[in-house]
Amino acid sequence: MNIIIYTLKKNFDTQKAERFFKERRVPYQLVDLKKHRLGQKELSLFARRLGAYQLVDRKNPAALSHPVAHTDDEGYILTCLLENPGFLRTPIVRNGEQVTLGADESAWSAWIQKG
């Protein structure tokens, strides 16, 4: 199991994800998207698993003032998210090819059970 938590800031859902894995003694890696930009391959995986439209943080005023929040054109969304990672909804939690968005403890529990 190789858990990676992608985040922009320490919000409630990020803290919940960290606490979940710490309490179960599951090692994880925290990736701060302000310091480490996502690659095209990673972003494409997230879009395939979650849908590009779901990746845009529509509670972020900066994202809402940008056309990316008002389109469903996957190519455009991915291009904008690569250029502006601040528009991403976080945390994105990845275990290999499996990906969740936000706090999804039921999915994480299933990952741990499969081991």
C-alpha positions in Angstrom: 0.0 0.0 0.0 1.4 3.4 -1.1 -0.8 6.2 0.2 -0.2 9.7 -1.1 -2.2 12.7 0.2 -2.1 15.7 -2.2 -3.1 18.9 -0.6 -2.8 22.7 -0.9 -3.5 23.7 2.7 -4.2 22.1 6.0 -8.0 22.1 5.8 -10.4 19.9 7.9 -10.5 17.1 5.3 -6.7 16.9 5.0 -6.4 16.7 8.7 -9.0 14.0 8.8 -7.1 12.0 6.1 -3.8 12.3 8.0 -5.4 11.3 11.3 -7.2 8.3 9.7 -3.9 6.8 8.4 -1.9 7.7 11.5 -4.4 6.0 13.8 -4.2 2.9 11.8 -0.4 3.0 11.5 -0.6 3.1 7.7 2.4 5.0 6.3 1.6 7.8 3.9 3.3 10.6 2.0 2.0 14.2 2.2 2.5 16.2 -1.0 2.1 20.0 -0.8 0.9 21.1 -4.2 2.3 24.6 -3.5 5.8 23.2 -3.5 5.5 20.2 -5.9 3.4 20.6 -9.0 1.3 17.8 -10.3 2.5 16.1 -13.5 0.3 15.5 -16.6 0.2 11.8 -15.9 -1.0 12.2 -12.3 -3.6 14.7 -13.2 -4.9 12.5 -16.0 -5.2 9.6 -13.6 -7.2 11.8 -11.2 -9.5 12.9 -14.0 -10.0 9.3 -15.2 -11.0 8.1 -11.7 -12.9 11.1 -10.4 -13.9 13.2 -13.5 -12.1 16.4 -14.5 -15.2 18.5 -13.5 -15.0 17.2 -9.9 -11.4 18.3 -9.5 -12.2 22.0 -9.7 -12.7 23.7 -6.3 -15.9 25.6 -6.8 -15.8 27.0 -3.2 -12.6 28.9 -4.2 -13.4 32.5 -5.3 -10.3 32.6 -7.5 -11.5 29.4 -9.4 -15.0 30.7 -9.6 -13.9 33.9 -11.3 -12.0 31.8 -13.9 -13.7 30.1 -16.9 -12.4 26.7 -15.6 -15.2 26.6 -13.0 -17.9 27.1 -15.7 -17.0 24.5 -18.3 -17.1 20.8 -18.7 -14.4 20.6 -21.4 -12.0 18.1 -19.9 -9.0 19.2 -21.9 -9.4 22.8 -20.9 -9.9 21.9 -17.3 -6.8 19.8 -17.1 -4.7 22.5 -18.9 -6.0 25.1 -16.4 -5.3 22.9 -13.4 -1.8 22.2 -14.5 -1.1 25.9 -14.8 -3.1 26.8 -11.6 -3.0 24.0 -9.1 -4.7 26.4 -6.6 -8.0 25.6 -8.4 -7.8 22.0 -7.4 -10.2 20.5 -4.8 -8.2 18.8 -2.0 -7.2 16.5 -0.4 -6.8 14.0 -3.2 -5.8 10.7 -1.7 -4.1 8.1 -3.9 -3.4 4.4 -3.4 -1.8 3.2 -6.6 -4.5 3.5 -9.3 -7.2 4.2 -6.8 -8.1 7.8 -6.0 -10.5 9.6 -3.6 -11.4 13.3 -3.3 -12.1 14.8 0.1 -12.6 12.7 3.2 -13.7 9.2 2.1 -13.1 7.0 5.1 -15.1 4.1 3.7 -12.9 3.9 0.6 -9.7 4.2 2.7 -11.0 1.4 5.0 -11.6 -0.8 2.0 -8.0 -0.2 0.8 -6.6 -1.2 4.2 -8.7 -4.4 4.4 -7.5 -5.4 1.0 -4.0 -4.7 2.3 
